[in-house]
Amino acid sequence: MALPKANRLKQRRDFTAVYQRGLRRNSANLALRALRPRQKAETPKLPSQIGISISKKVSKHAVVRNRIKRQIRVALRQLLPRIPNGWKVVIVVRGSAIECDYFQFLQELEQLLVDAEVIDGN
């Protein structure tokens, strides 16, 4: 299942902003880039937005890349209620992720989000 539309990071400029100004955390199979929300009180609370980036270097086969993205999206749907509003997050998939299953993605994503202080570790 896909992420809700309000929680999708789609614009190229948003991805670029996260890459340039965001926090960086890495694990064996994934890399996380996260941009903190702005501190302006007058701006409405926007929902957190998440994007997934996977290169053809990971796999030449679209079937494999799409399977990995589906597993990551399902894991993110479980973690989404714990992510505060306003965050912009990009998940970058590394080549070693081909051997991972859903539970490994869920565990790594949760650890990366805790390390980047996006979610509370308790």
Backbone hydrogen bonds in HBPLUS format (Angstrom, degrees):
<---DONOR---> <-ACCEPTOR-->    atom                        ^
c    i                          cat <-CA-CA->   ^        H-A-AA   ^      H-
h    n   atom  resd res      DA  || num        DHA   H-A  angle D-A-AA Bond
n    s   type  num  typ     dist DA aas  dist angle  dist       angle   num
A0007-ASN N   A0004-PRO O   2.87 MM   3  5.39 147.3  1.98 116.2 126.2     1
A0008-ARG N   A0005-LYS O   3.29 MM   3  5.43 166.4  2.31 113.0 112.6     2
A0050-ILE N   A0007-ASN O   2.89 MM  43  6.03 159.2  1.93 137.6 138.8     3
A0009-LEU N   A0050-ILE O   3.02 MM  41  5.06 151.0  2.11 121.5 117.0     4
A0014-ASP N   A0011-GLN O   3.10 MM   3  5.29 129.1  2.37 100.1 113.0     5
A0015-PHE N   A0011-GLN O   3.20 MM   4  6.62 159.0  2.24 152.5 157.5     6
A0016-THR N   A0012-ARG O   2.92 MM   4  6.18 162.8  1.95 153.2 158.2     7
A0017-ALA N   A0013-ARG O   2.95 MM   4  6.08 154.5  2.02 138.9 145.6     8
A0018-VAL N   A0014-ASP O   3.04 MM   4  6.28 158.4  2.08 149.0 154.2     9
A0019-TYR N   A0015-PHE O   2.94 MM   4  6.21 161.5  1.97 152.9 158.2    10
A0020-GLN N   A0016-THR O   2.92 MM   4  6.07 156.3  1.97 151.1 157.3    11
A0021-ARG N   A0017-ALA O   2.90 MM   4  5.85 170.9  1.91 152.5 155.6    12
A0022-GLY N   A0018-VAL O   2.89 MM   4  4.71 137.2  2.07 130.8 136.0    13
A0023-LEU N   A0034-ALA O   2.61 MM  11  5.03 156.9  1.66 154.5 147.5    14
A0034-ALA N   A0023-LEU O   3.07 MM  11  5.03 150.6  2.16 127.7 136.7    15
A0025-ARG N   A0032-LEU O   2.98 MM   7  5.13 160.3  2.02 150.6 153.0    16
A0032-LEU N   A0025-ARG O   2.70 MM   7  5.13 178.0  1.70 163.8 164.4    17
A0027-SER N   A0030-LEU O   2.84 MM   3  5.35 147.8  1.95 177.1 171.3    18
A0094-ARG N   A0029-ASN O   2.95 MM  65  5.15 162.6  1.98 152.0 146.2    19
A0031-ALA N   A0092-VAL O   2.81 MM  61  4.95 147.0  1.91 147.0 154.7    20
A0092-VAL N   A0031-ALA O   2.80 MM  61  4.95 174.9  1.80 154.1 155.9    21
A0033-ARG N   A0090-VAL O   2.93 MM  57  5.13 155.5  1.99 153.0 159.0    22
A0090-VAL N   A0033-ARG O   2.77 MM  57  5.13 160.2  1.81 155.7 161.3    23
A0035-LEU N   A0088-LYS O   2.74 MM  53  5.10 164.1  1.76 155.4 161.1    24
A0088-LYS N   A0035-LEU O   3.15 MM  53  5.10 159.2  2.19 143.0 148.5    25
A0086-GLY N   A0046-LEU O   2.78 MM  40  5.11 116.6  2.18 139.9 155.1    26
A0049-GLN N   A0087-TRP O   2.78 MM  38  6.29 153.4  1.85 159.1 165.1    27
A0089-VAL N   A0049-GLN O   2.83 MM  40  6.24 161.9  1.86 158.3 164.4    28
A0051-GLY N   A0089-VAL O   2.82 MM  38  6.28 149.2  1.91 150.8 161.2    29
A0091-ILE N   A0051-GLY O   2.84 MM  40  6.25 161.1  1.87 155.3 159.2    30
A0053-SER N   A0091-ILE O   2.76 MM  38  6.04 167.8  1.77 165.9 166.1    31
A0093-VAL N   A0053-SER O   2.97 MM  40  6.34 162.4  2.00 169.7 174.5    32
A0058-VAL N   A0055-SER O   3.12 MM   3  5.63 151.9  2.20 108.7 115.7    33
A0064-VAL N   A0061-HIS O   3.17 MM   3  5.55 124.4  2.50 105.3 117.0    34
A0065-ARG N   A0061-HIS O   3.24 MM   4  6.62 165.2  2.26 152.3 156.0    35
A0066-ASN N   A0062-ALA O   2.83 MM   4  5.94 164.2  1.85 154.0 158.1    36
A0067-ARG N   A0063-VAL O   3.03 MM   4  6.16 149.7  2.12 140.7 148.6    37
A0068-ILE N   A0064-VAL O   3.10 MM   4  6.36 160.9  2.13 151.6 155.8    38
A0069-LYS N   A0065-ARG O   3.02 MM   4  6.30 159.9  2.06 147.9 153.7    39
A0070-ARG N   A0066-ASN O   2.92 MM   4  6.11 155.1  1.98 145.8 152.4    40
A0071-GLN N   A0067-ARG O   3.05 MM   4  6.31 161.4  2.09 150.3 154.6    41
A0072-ILE N   A0068-ILE O   2.99 MM   4  6.24 157.6  2.04 150.9 157.3    42
A0073-ARG N   A0069-LYS O   2.87 MM   4  6.06 158.5  1.92 150.1 156.0    43
A0074-VAL N   A0070-ARG O   3.03 MM   4  6.27 157.7  2.08 150.6 155.8    44
A0075-ALA N   A0071-GLN O   3.11 MM   4  6.33 158.6  2.15 143.9 149.7    45
A0076-LEU N   A0072-ILE O   2.85 MM   4  6.09 153.6  1.92 149.4 157.3    46
A0077-ARG N   A0073-ARG O   2.91 MM   4  6.15 145.9  2.02 144.8 153.7    47
A0078-GLN N   A0075-ALA O   3.20 MM   3  5.33 129.2  2.47  96.7 109.2    48
A0079-LEU N   A0075-ALA O   3.26 MM   4  6.60 145.0  2.39 140.1 149.6    49
A0079-LEU N   A0076-LEU O   3.08 MM   3  4.97 118.7  2.47  92.3 107.7    50
A0080-LEU N   A0076-LEU O   2.76 MM   4  5.74 131.1  2.00 150.0 162.8    51
A0082-ARG N   A0079-LEU O   3.00 MM   3  5.60 145.1  2.13 119.0 128.8    52
A0083-ILE N   A0080-LEU O   3.09 MM   3  5.29 155.0  2.16 109.9 117.5    53
A0097-ALA N   A0094-ARG O   3.10 MM   3  5.76 164.9  2.12 121.2 125.4    54
A0100-CYS N   A0097-ALA O   3.13 MM   3  5.19 155.4  2.19 104.9 112.5    55
A0105-PHE N   A0101-ASP O   3.14 MM   4  6.48 160.1  2.18 155.4 161.3    56
A0106-LEU N   A0102-TYR O   2.90 MM   4  6.17 161.4  1.93 154.7 160.0    57
A0107-GLN N   A0103-PHE O   3.00 MM   4  6.11 161.6  2.03 142.2 147.0    58
A0108-GLU N   A0104-GLN O   2.92 MM   4  6.07 167.4  1.93 151.9 155.6    59
A0109-LEU N   A0105-PHE O   2.83 MM   4  5.90 165.0  1.86 153.4 158.0    60
A0110-GLU N   A0106-LEU O   3.03 MM   4  6.11 162.6  2.06 145.7 150.8    61
A0111-GLN N   A0107-GLN O   3.05 MM   4  6.23 160.4  2.09 146.6 152.1    62
A0112-LEU N   A0108-GLU O   2.87 MM   4  6.06 159.1  1.92 151.3 157.1    63
A0113-LEU N   A0109-LEU O   2.93 MM   4  6.11 161.8  1.97 152.2 156.8    64
A0114-VAL N   A0110-GLU O   2.99 MM   4  6.18 149.5  2.08 145.3 153.6    65
A0115-ASP N   A0111-GLN O   2.90 MM   4  6.09 162.1  1.94 149.1 154.1    66
A0116-ALA N   A0112-LEU O   2.99 MM   4  6.17 149.2  2.08 146.0 153.7    67
A0118-VAL N   A0113-LEU O   2.89 MM   5  5.17 150.1  1.98 164.0 165.5    68
A0119-ILE N   A0113-LEU O   3.38 MM   6  5.78 161.4  2.41 116.8 120.1    69
A0117-GLU N   A0114-VAL O   2.98 MM   3  4.92 155.6  2.04 103.9 111.1    70
